[in-house]
């Protein structure tokens, strides 16, 4: 029985939840992943550190699990548990042009063919250059498949392929009186798409390389996960 004038003890289930125990949202996890990407690009994290922290970010359940992942990064790269007031308007996003739908084949015969900007790339792409040149820029493309295979045929011509710096790039081909150069790399992000290049260059050349400073946007990862 409670004595007169005494304040009843608070019920355990009525205690406020500590900030560190608040559940993290998908947007919170994505924000931390993007901060980690920036830190990796700036050389603040090694490949192993980046990979471990990315894995921890995507599996985090609470803010308490997310905060340590950016604690040792510069102030502009730390995550805060502060939330905007309830009902506060969200910042408006700049309108983005819709991605173009393009043919899965590119052919340049005694001429040139170029594809860049915001366009949709599927699982297969074919590039043929005969006495001409093909330029494929995937740095702003919308990946609709977790793996993209690019088949190259270069005869007295050249094919140049550029990919975002944070995707995996693999492959190789046959060079007959020509060159086939794929600068392979494996992304530290297990969710990143894979670009595979194969084919042949006869009296011609093919070069595939990452474009430094251009990264695949994080929202694309969610699109690939479906």
N, C-alpha and C positions, 0 to 999 in steps of 0.2 A: 504494500500500500504506500502511495506517495504522501509524504508529510505535507501539511498545509504550507503554502508559500514556496515550496520547492519546485524547481524547473524539471520537468520530465526529461530523462535522458533521450537523446536522438536515437531513433531506430537505425540499426546498421544499414538497412536497405534504403534509407533516406539520405545517406551520406553522399555528397557530391562526388562525381567521378573526376579523378585527377586528370590534368590535361594530357599527360603522357599516356594515359589509358584510353583516350578517345579513339574511336575507330577511324582509320585513314580511308579516304575515298580513292577511286581510280585516278581522279585528277591530281590528288596529292602525290600518289606514287609516280605518275607521269612527270610531274614537276621536278621531283627529286632526280628521276632518271635523266632528264634534260640537263640539270645542273651538273650531274656526274659526267655527262657527255662533254660539256663545255670544259670541265676541269681536265678531262683526259686529252682533249684537243690542245689545251694550253700546256700540257706536259706536267701537270700537278699530280696526276695519278699514273701508275704503271699499268700495263695491260692486265696483270693479275689483279691489282687492286680495283681497277675499273670493273672487271668481270665479276668479282666477288660482291662489290657494292650494288651493281645492277641487279644481280640475282636477289640480294637481300631486299632491295627496294621493291621489286615486283612481288615478293612474298610477304612483305610487311603487313601486319594487321592493324597496328596502332601508330600514333604519332611518336610514341616513345621508341619505336623501332626505326623510324625514319630519321629522326633528328640527328643521331650520331653519325649517319652516313655523310653528312656535309659539315659536321662540326669543325673539322680541321681545315676547311677551305676558307678563302677570303670572305669577308662579311657579305659581299654582294651575292655569294653563292650558298648562303646558309638558308635552310628552311625555317620558317617561323610557324609557331602553333597559333599565332593570332589569327582570328577570323574576322571577316567583314561583318558589320552589324546586320542582324536579321532584317531582311527586306531591302538592304542596300542594293542599288542597281549594279549589275555586272558591267565591267568595261566592254564597250562595243568592239567587236572584231572587224578588222578591215575586210571588205568584201574580196573574195578570191575568185579569179576567173575559173570556170569549169575546165577540167582536163579534156584535151582533145582525144578523139578516138582515131587511131591511125592504122594503116595496113601493117600486117606482121612482116611484110617484105619491103626491102629498100634496094633499088637497082639503079646503078649509075653506069651508063655506057657512053663513052666519049663525052662525059659531062660530070656533073656532081649532084649528090643528094645529101641533104642535111636535115636532121631532126633534133630539136632541142626545145627547151621550155617545159610547160606543164602538159604532158601527154601521157596517155595510158599505155603501159607496157604489160603484155601478158606473159605467158610461160615460154613462148617461142618467138624468135626474131631472126630473120634471114637477111643478110647483107651481101650483095653482089656488086663488085666494082670491076669493070672491064674497060681499060684505058680511061679510067675516071676515078673519082673519089667519093667515099661515103663517110659522113661524120655523124656519129651517134652519141648524143649527150643525154645521159640518164640522171644527171644531178638534180633536176627538178621534176623528174617523171613521177607518175603515180604507179607504184608497183601493185599489180593485181594478183600476183602469185609469189609464193615464198622462194621460188627458184626461176630464174630467167636463163634460157639457153640461147646463145647467139651463134648462128652458123654463118661462117664467113667464107666467101670465095673472092679472092683478089687476083686478077690476071692483068698484068701490066697496069695495075691500079693500086689504090690504097684504101684501107678502112681504119678509121680512128674512133676508138670507143672510150668514153669517159664515164666513170661511175662515182657516186658519192663516196666520201672517204670512210664512212662507217658501215659499209656493206662488205660482204665477203666476195672476193674476186678470184676465180680459179680457171684453169684451162690451159690450152696450148694448141698448136697446130703444126702443119708441115710447111716449111719454107723451101721452095725449089727456085734457086737463083733469086731468092727474095728473103724476107724476114717475117717472123711471126713472134711477137713479143707481148706476153701477158704478164704484167707486174702483179703477181699473186699476193693476196693478203687474206687473213681470216679475221673477221670482226670479233671484237671482245663481247659484243652483244649477242646472246644466243637467239634473239628474236629477229636479228637483221636478215634481210633477203640475201640470197646467193646468186651471183651472176657467173655463168660458165660460158667461156668462149672456146669455140673449136672451128676447125676448117683448114684451108690451105691458101697459100700465097705463092703464085707462080710469076716470076719476074715482077713481083709486087710486094706489098707489105701490109701487115696488120699490127696495130698497137692498141692495147687495152690497159688503162691505168686509172688509179683513183685521182680525183681532183681535190686537192687539199683545200680546206676551208668550206667545202660544200658537203652538208650532211643531210641524210635522209631525215625527214621530219618525224617526230615521235608518234604522231597520230596515225602514221602509216602502219606502225606495228600493230595497233589495235585492229586496223582494217584487215591485216593479214591473219590475225587470230580468229577473225570472224565472230 
